[in-house]
Amino acid sequence: MVSDESIRQFTKMNEMGREQVPFLFIIDFELRNPVVVPIADLAEFQILFDINGYRNFSHHSDTFHPIKMSKKPVTYKKYKKSYDIVAKNLKYGNSFLVNLTHKTEIDINLSLSTLFFQSAAKYKLLYNNQFLVFSPETFIKINDGMISSFPMKGTIEKDRPNAEEIILSDPKELAEHVTIVDLIRNDLSKIASDVKTLRFRFIDEIKTSQKDLLQVSSEITGRLPENYTSKIGDMLLALLPAGSVSGAPKVKTMDIIKQSEQADRGFFTGVFGYFNGRDLDSGVMIRFMEKVGETYYFRSGGGITVNSNPQSEYQEMIDKVYVPFA
């Protein structure tokens, strides 16, 4: 449920958009605690970001520190318990696709700050030394009145024989991707006209500290109304939470996520981005590491459909615990 404070923050975005004031936004998954900061005031906050090359810091260091990371994922038994709740709802037709996530405790030899400067991703964020994002996934971009979204669904190890052919021909992966593309098209149609899929299921390569991955995305576009800058907050509110990290249909699927995960996600799988007064770029907060006390956690998951295999989904959740490097 959207809080009163959230409404104030989204309204603030409308007002700054109307005045063409550049700002940074960081919006949590549950839409309860959004952070909106005018770029002119960023020095007052402990926030570092790099949004597709637009950043608020200078070059840090060329020194590379080898990473040592071990994973302590939830047990398969615990994962299966939440998976079964999702599977039951899918069987009954309450949802077509549910994004199921869990925390993985990790031991790591580097600080969040060191990892921020050393990692490579389209969207990087270090917030108050509490959590770190190195996300490959674009949420939305706005350029000269055109809005684009790039939902990402489908991951496979690059070194696997015939990896690209396997991921693109897998019927489960195809069904999942089609569902998300349809959801995003419907979401964009709430705020834009002439919505269409420009590219369907193209491949991106991601290098990580453990293995190189291939990930599948699509590109969907639409035309915004002339006065869109005065409605930035309203548009974000209409599109959130991101379909690729929730599921379809969105409202019912959010209930299923709450039942199965038994905990709020907070900023994990929310979105963050930058508005420059006319154009906007933003990423989905996946590939998410947080520090709770002295313990580090990495949060990950994947889309579940009626054709999913719980053991494969459990392994995918673990495989997505990585740090991407150039």
Buried (B, 14 or more C-beta within 10 A) or exposed (E): EBEEEBBEBBBBBBEBBEEEBBBBBBBBBBBBBBBBBEBEEBEEBEBBBBBBEEEBEEEEEEEEEEBEBEBBBBEEEEBBEBBEBBBEBBEEEBBBBBBBBBBBBBEBEBBBEBBBBBBBBBBBBBBEEEBBBBBBBBBBBBEEBBBBBBBBBBBBBBEEEEBBEBBBEBEBBBBBBBBBBBBBBBBBEEBBEEBEBEEEBEBBEBBBBBEEBBBBBBBBBBBBEEEBBBBBBBBBBEBBBBBBBBBBBBEBBBEBBEBBBEEEBBBBBBBBBBBBBBBBBBBBBBBBBBBEEEEBBBBBBBBBBEEBEBEEBBBBBBBBBBBBBE
